[in-house]
Amino acid sequence: MKKERKASSHEKVLGILSMFSESRHSVTVDELIKEMNLSKASVYRYVKSLIDGGYVANAVDGSIILGPRIIELDRLIRKSDPLLKLAVPKLRALGQTTKGVLLLCGLRGDQVICLHEERTDDRVVTSYERGRPMPLLRGATSKVILAYLPPYQQRSLMLNYGAQIAEVGLGTNWREFRDNLRAIRSAGYAIGRGELDKGVVGFAVPVLLNEIAVASISVVQLRSEFKDEKLEADVRELNDIAQLIARGLVSASTKSGDAATIGSARRISSTLQLT
């Protein structure tokens, strides 16, 4: 029988950070001891190293929360991420003529994460905000990325999450699912009407590198003000921006001497798990 490999100290420290989530903003020492199966001495040692680095901090109630170093790292991401550096100015320019919420989202492992939002209409309420993970099967922003996953990953999703796929109307079997995703690819965009947030319509296009969507650009507008007759022109404008961003990413990676940098930084995991 193969002996299970023990996690290294570094993995255990990272394991503490991975316990924080959208639904869990703090942890206690007792929770870490129980859930990570560690001794009290080990937990205190690992937590101390994280506190010393600023990655976590002690809250007034005695629990452990994320620390100021996380804020510093987020700022550095905003300043250094090639995708953000290219896309944010273009979204801001688009916002001068487009009313709604403009979103830049990317696939991170098995979730779609909002990377940037540009608000030009405060009446539009969306679930998306920077850093918030969103479901891969709901909403135009996610579906347009899903449509450009490699076929074997799409098939894996169908095998493992057929009920959820059927629930959102993407098909009751592999053939229907595949054809629906092909239809999105053929159209060059995805559209959602109140799938995640009531009273709004969102449409999204992919940012493509080597036929894989490394990100999506979306516009979310009030349903009462959305104009179907303008959709074709609006999608064309979004696609033009997406292509400019993609060309910029290729150019940036070429200048850096590492053409694989951009793609590897956003590589889609081989195993997708939906929550």
Secondary structure, DSSP 4 states (H G I P E B T S, - for coil): -PPPPPPPHHHHHHHHHHT-BTTB-EE-HHHHHHHHT--HHHHHHHHHHHHHHTSEEE-TTS-EEE-HHHHHHHHHHHHH-HHHHHHHHHHHHHHTT--SEEEEEEEETTEEEEEEEEES-TT---S--TT-EE-SSSSHHHHHHHTTS-HHHHHHHHHH-HHHHHHTTS-SSHHHHHHHHHHHHHHT-EEEESSSSTTEEEEEEEEEETTEEEEEEEEEEETTT--GGGHHHHHHHHHHHHHHHHHHHHHHHHHTT-TTHHHHHTPPPSS----
